[in-house]
Amino acid sequence: MNISLEAEQEQLIQAKLQSGKYENAYQVIVAALQLLDERDKHYEQWLEETRKKVAVGIEQANRGQLTDGEVAFAKLREKLSRKGESLQ
């Protein structure tokens, strides 16, 4: 397989090689592919969990178990303010 890289990508690989962590471009690419695979696995897990949460929410809504939007946002603001963040 032949792959053409843009100049920015080649520069990134060269920078990684210069860091001394990798011996050759192949090692850099393998590490990048491993990270991509790991990210995809996390995404799939997140997606499945989110789908389950949405399904639970839909079931609750169908049963009339709803929270007023203002109340929900107030709870979120409170939770964020405890973390030192603000929701505007």
RAFENFEN-V546412 format. One record per backbone hydrogen bond with DSSP energy under -1.0 kcal/mol. CO is the residue of the C=O (numbers start at 1). NH is the residue of the N-H. If there is no record, write none. Layout:
# RAFENFEN-V546412
<<CO/NH> <CO/NH>>
This chain:
# RAFENFEN-V546412
<<6/10> <7/11> <8/12> <9/13> <10/14> <11/15> <12/16> <13/17> <14/18> <15/19> <17/20> <24/28> <25/29> <26/30> <27/31> <28/32> <29/33> <30/34> <31/35> <32/36> <33/37> <34/38> <35/39> <36/40> <37/41> <38/42> <39/43> <40/44> <41/45> <42/46> <43/47> <44/48> <45/49> <46/50> <47/51> <48/52> <49/53> <50/54> <51/55> <52/56> <53/57> <54/58> <55/59> <56/60> <57/61> <58/62> <59/63> <60/65> <61/64> <64/66> <68/72> <69/73> <70/74> <71/75> <72/76> <73/77> <74/78> <75/79> <76/80> <77/81> <78/82> <80/85> <81/84>>
